[in-house]
Amino acid sequence: MYLVAIAWMYVVVMMTIAEAASPGGTLLGAFFTLLLYGFLPLSILLYILGTPGRKRRIKAIQEQEALAAAQAKTSAAADPQSGISPDAGGQSPTASQTPRITPVREET
């Protein structure tokens, strides 16, 4: 895959040099030749050809995460005291908070 990209960039660089060195050519034309014949098509080509590798990498990461989650689940099921429960304290979650608005009673 990269051999084709390197060969294509070689051809584009030679075209750019020919454009810049020719009597009727300009540096601006050489720049656009490099950009439109070289970098733009190659970036699209390498993105498309790299898609299967990206998919394999994402799938491998997802499989590792699923395996780690399954191992964590089995270790938590084997030893229920190993994990800390969020409400292990024994008091209600709002007991430590002070009320921000004081209650107002109706006068009778």
C-alpha positions, 0 to 999 in steps of 0.5 A: 500500500505504501509502495504505491503511495511513495511511487505516486508522490515521486511522480507528482514531485517530478511533475511539480519540478517540471511545472516550476522549471518550465518557461511557461510555468509558475511556482503557484502552478507547481504548488497547486499541482503538488496539492491537487495531484499529490496530497489530496488524492493520496490522503483520500486513497490512504484513508480508504485503504486504511479502513480495514485496519482501523476496523480491526483495531477498534474490534480488538479494543472492544474485545479487550474491554469486553474480556476485562469486563467479564473478568471483573464481573466473575471476580466480583461474583466470586467474592461479594465482599471485595467491592465497596457498596456506595451506601456502605455507610449506614446513614442516608445520603442526605443526612450530611447535607445542610438545607439551603432553604429553611422551611417556612411554616404557615401561621395559624 
